[in-house]
Amino acid sequence: MSAVELNLDGLVGPTHNYAGLSWGNLASARNKDAVARPRAAALQGLAKMRQLMALGVPQGVLAPQERPNLPFLRALGFAGDDAAVWRAAWKDAPDIARAACAASAMWAANAATVSPAFDCADARTHITPANLTTMLHRALEAEGTARTLARVLPDPARFAHHPPLIGHAAFADEGAANHMRLCAAHGAPGVEVFVYGRNAGERADAGFPGRQTREACEAIARRHGLAPERVVFARQARRAIDAGAFHNDVVAVANERVLFFHEHAFEDKAGVLDEIRRKAADLFEPVFIEVKDADVSLADAVTSYLFNSQLITIAGRAMLIAPTEVRENNAAAAYVRDLVDSGALGGVRYVEVRESMRNGGGPACLRLRVALSHADLAAVEQGFVLNEALADALEAWVTRCYRETLAPADLADPALITETRRALDELTAILPLGGDFYAFQRS
Ligand code: SUG
């Protein structure tokens, strides 16, 4: 069936900041307490969406969540008016206050795992919002993400929305960042590769956390109605996690037949490739582009985010949408040049998402891919689909409502609450969210 891939990008929220919240994410740790630029961050994200739209990729937007997250703080016993809650949280529990302020829902690759209708037993698109249990600030996203996705993909005859998996470490799930799909074409049945960092029963070891369990992957494959003969469970290499690949999409990306990956991405590389080949055998021949450590080291992969590029098909050719950091890294830039020169890639476009990169989020982190038939694309709530007018309106809104800079010392000021609410309230009139989407609008 002829199909397209809708990219849903997370709109960067007005509290974008650097709080060093993600243990195991080297960029987040390195930039802890740096001064953030929320306005630039959101405009960079929108500029990337515009570029994809100009290439003919259907592009949608996901609204930011309500931050600071006052309902979360109230549930923890902080009381009084909003300003009092916010002040008390900063005074008594600054780590919790920081978590309540994170704009991390912008990284839509962690919003959910999506299995296209072409792979699912009931021929509907199946969606499981990620519980993101490993990091407190991210665990706060699941509920809002589920509501947002239900608005964007509304028709239950076409879109099956599952609740997030139970929020326990045994089912730690980080969504599409640990999920890849290989297929002959977006509308053909594919092989879905679920990547996990640990088993549920394993004792936590000394290294960085494995944020996804095998049990979570298996549960998602089951509830999505995937055929076991089209599913591969691959263990992420401990070496990659310890080098800073906190999600698989820091060391691997797939598109159609192509799997572009670092030689140290998987614990049992030969086993994984063999299983993909076997399970795809009657469908298509996979193309493996394996990057050797001698060409691009794991360290270079993690700093440049080479594999966190968006790999897309434009006019039948593979194109890489890479962060400008790749161009600035000698090894990664040379590798990409060779891929273009050899014809393996039809081209490369560099995008500037530096504000997001400084928190460990590259171009691919910012988007959730949803492969859809044309009929299902028409069923997407069109008010979330980007066109020039919506992009203009969102840019004007960001420019009007977002601070140019946000320093750590600014976060505790209750003025941030009023200011962000005003911005989100305005947004609900730009996107079809209605006047009661956010908790503050309902109270
Ligand atoms: O979960 N960073 C995010 C980055 C997510 C990147 N996504 C993918 N690889 N798909 C994370 O670690 C940092 C927030 C802070 O430190 O303020 C953060 O949450």
Boltz pocket constraint, residues with backbone or C-beta under 6 A from the ligand:
constraints:
  - pocket:
      binder: B
      contacts: [[A, 17], [A, 18], [A, 19], [A, 20], [A, 21], [A, 22], [A, 25], [A, 28], [A, 29], [A, 102], [A, 104], [A, 107], [A, 109], [A, 110], [A, 135], [A, 138], [A, 177], [A, 246], [A, 247], [A, 249], [A, 250], [A, 359], [A, 360], [A, 361], [A, 362], [A, 364], [A, 365], [A, 366]]
      max_distance: 6.0
